[in-house]
Protein backbone atom coordinates (compact mmCIF):
# COMPACT_ATOMS: atom_id res chain seq x y z
CA UNK A 1 0.00 0.00 0.00
CA UNK A 2 1.40 3.39 -0.98
CA UNK A 3 1.54 6.32 1.46
CA UNK A 4 2.46 9.95 0.98
CA UNK A 5 5.59 11.44 2.51
CA UNK A 6 6.69 15.07 2.61
CA UNK A 7 10.38 15.85 2.94
CA UNK A 8 12.14 19.15 3.55
CA UNK A 9 15.46 19.30 1.75
CA UNK A 10 17.81 21.94 0.42
CA UNK A 11 16.95 23.30 -3.04
CA UNK A 12 20.30 22.16 -4.44
CA UNK A 13 19.56 18.63 -3.22
CA UNK A 14 16.16 18.75 -4.90
CA UNK A 15 17.76 19.80 -8.17
CA UNK A 16 20.25 16.94 -7.91
CA UNK A 17 17.39 14.51 -7.19
CA UNK A 18 15.48 15.73 -10.25
CA UNK A 19 18.53 15.32 -12.48
CA UNK A 20 19.15 11.84 -11.09
CA UNK A 21 15.50 10.99 -11.60
CA UNK A 22 15.67 11.93 -15.29
CA UNK A 23 19.00 10.12 -15.78
CA UNK A 24 17.77 6.91 -14.12
CA UNK A 25 14.27 7.21 -15.65
CA UNK A 26 12.71 6.71 -12.21
CA UNK A 27 10.61 8.96 -10.03
CA UNK A 28 12.18 10.64 -7.03
CA UNK A 29 9.79 8.61 -4.88
CA UNK A 30 11.07 5.38 -6.44
CA UNK A 31 14.71 6.43 -6.00
CA UNK A 32 14.05 7.20 -2.33
CA UNK A 33 12.23 3.92 -1.80
CA UNK A 34 15.07 1.94 -3.40
CA UNK A 35 17.63 3.80 -1.29
CA UNK A 36 15.79 3.04 1.94
CA UNK A 37 15.29 -0.62 1.04
CA UNK A 38 18.96 -0.99 0.15
CA UNK A 39 20.16 0.74 3.32
CA UNK A 40 17.93 -0.80 5.96
CA UNK A 41 19.33 -0.76 9.45
CA UNK A 42 20.57 -4.08 10.65
CA UNK A 43 19.90 -5.25 14.19
CA UNK A 44 23.44 -4.19 15.15
CA UNK A 45 24.45 -0.56 15.22
CA UNK A 46 26.57 0.46 12.20
CA UNK A 47 29.55 1.25 14.42
CA UNK A 48 29.29 -2.25 15.90
CA UNK A 49 29.57 -3.77 12.45
CA UNK A 50 32.74 -1.84 11.69
CA UNK A 51 34.33 -2.78 15.02
CA UNK A 52 33.33 -6.44 15.04
CA UNK A 53 36.43 -8.59 15.57
CA UNK A 54 38.81 -5.70 16.18
CA UNK A 55 39.76 -6.84 19.68
CA UNK A 56 40.44 -10.36 18.55
CA UNK A 57 42.78 -9.05 15.86
CA UNK A 58 44.52 -6.73 18.32
CA UNK A 59 44.93 -9.55 20.81
CA UNK A 60 46.55 -11.79 18.23
CA UNK A 61 43.89 -14.48 18.81
CA UNK A 62 45.07 -15.03 22.40
CA UNK A 63 42.65 -16.20 25.04
CA UNK A 64 41.46 -13.98 27.88
CA UNK A 65 43.61 -15.94 30.35
CA UNK A 66 46.72 -15.52 28.21
CA UNK A 67 46.12 -11.77 27.88
CA UNK A 68 45.47 -11.47 31.61
CA UNK A 69 48.68 -13.35 32.43
CA UNK A 70 50.70 -11.08 30.13
CA UNK A 71 49.14 -7.97 31.67
CA UNK A 72 49.90 -9.19 35.20
CA UNK A 73 53.45 -10.02 34.18
CA UNK A 74 53.95 -6.55 32.70
CA UNK A 75 52.31 -4.76 35.60
CA UNK A 76 53.99 -6.64 38.44
CA UNK A 77 57.22 -7.76 36.75
CA UNK A 78 56.38 -11.41 37.29
Secondary structure, 3 states (H helix, E strand, C coil): CCCCCCCCCCHHHHHHHHHHHHHHCCCHHHHHHHHHHHCCCCCCCHHHHHHCCHHHHHCCCCCHHHHHHHHHHHHHCC
